[in-house]
Amino acid sequence: MEFEKVRDIIVETLGCDAEAVTPTASLADDLGADSLAAVELVMALEEAVGISIAEEDAANLKTVGDIMTYLAAHKN
């Protein structure tokens, strides 16, 4: 999945500025994701990509780069 699509999902789900979404941006610290928002983000990514993200994997997705790496490794 390309970065722009992931960025759009993050912006829509977290309500943050698109400019703030960079590969090194922390979901919690830089983009303001609390635990509920993180769950909503995982659900939105699962729906967009058509995969299931295990709970223990989701807990390790701390940055936008982590999400990109995970999606690249688990794409259909």
Helices and strands as residue ranges (DSSP letters): H 3-14, G 18-20, H 35-49, H 55-58, H 64-73
